[in-house]
Amino acid sequence: MRKLVQLRAVSLDATERRLGSCFDVGDLRRVAKRRIPRPVFDYVDGAADEEIAVAANVAAFRSWRFLPRVLAGVATADTSAAVFGSALPVPMVLAPTGYTRMLHPDGEIGAARSATRHGLPYTLSTMATTGIEELRAAAGPAAELWFQLYLTKDRALAYDLVDRARDSGYPTLVVTVDTVVAGNRVRDLRNGLSIPPALTLQTVASVGAKPGYWYRLLSGPALDYANFAGRPPTTVMKTADFFDADLNWDDIAGLRARWPGKLVLKGPIGAADALRAVELGLDGVQLSNHGGRQLDRTIAPVDLIAPVREAVGPSFTVLVDSGIRHGADIAIALALGADAAVPGRAYLYGLMVGGEAGVDRALDLLSRQFRSTMQFLGVTSVAELRKHGPELITH
């Protein structure tokens, strides 16, 4: 028996044990759901109205089937790719997410540090709990930080954010265009989630159920939207009152004239709008339906990749988010013509499970899955995957 049975050493670190039990993003989600108070988990996991789009985003990736090439000699597969001149070890960019420090005290800083260790860009949200300059100081000069902008009704405030991002060395500005009004996020409405969190009877009850979460939250700095500090508490739904429903192409042209770096348009962008972005001198688009959190029943962004790529040609940068849960999803996105994938919920589940180390775990899982998918497909580089993509996938 001693020869046959070897007891595995048990880690004394609780976070290490939790993360060691997670072997894909689905595992991270399940552990996060057990660990985090329901209103907070639902803030990440939930979507708009009937949540049809969020389920369809995942299903759209999973509807593709692989046609692998065999006997291709893939021992030296190289997963690196270039995005806006930066050589990334894996074609990924971390998506912007609002109010991230509510999920774990490591928040945006932990996610950015993890991204930097992995050689990946991190996108800071306008609705972040960490300020533009604070994140730059914490992440260091080597970090590639992008800034995601909501054009607010108060244009002076929006332009101030743009100028601060430029002055802090953020090379890329991502302008979100699908949040002109609030998405009807039913879970958040039912949970009464407010920003900052308010102590309702429901949240008081959850203190007893999840004491570790509340201890971590209350022992850290007060939560607030760093870029809207000092405003009265508001519900998640009411934050959209900051945004401008009259946002139009003239505003984008004005940003192009103001912003010296790379400029990306983020939203459910079809071929015609992508062409208009090219004509305005933008550098790329991020195909997105906000993870299903804005207009429910919106087309899955993965289904926009091929027509947008055909419209804009090979040199314009095309990114995609919404529904990425596995490294195979990244391979499908690139086979269809995308330059990189932009996971959001996938790394947030890791953050909820283990803070910065949990983000590491999520990125490691996605990276390994992407590499093995490439090898199984019989390609040895991202360029080869994109070149032969139509031959390697089918519906």
Order of alpha helices (4+ residues) and beta strands (2+ residues): alpha-alpha-alpha-alpha-beta-beta-beta-alpha-beta-alpha-beta-alpha-beta-alpha-beta-alpha-alpha-beta-alpha-beta-alpha-beta-alpha-beta-alpha-beta-alpha-alpha-alpha-beta
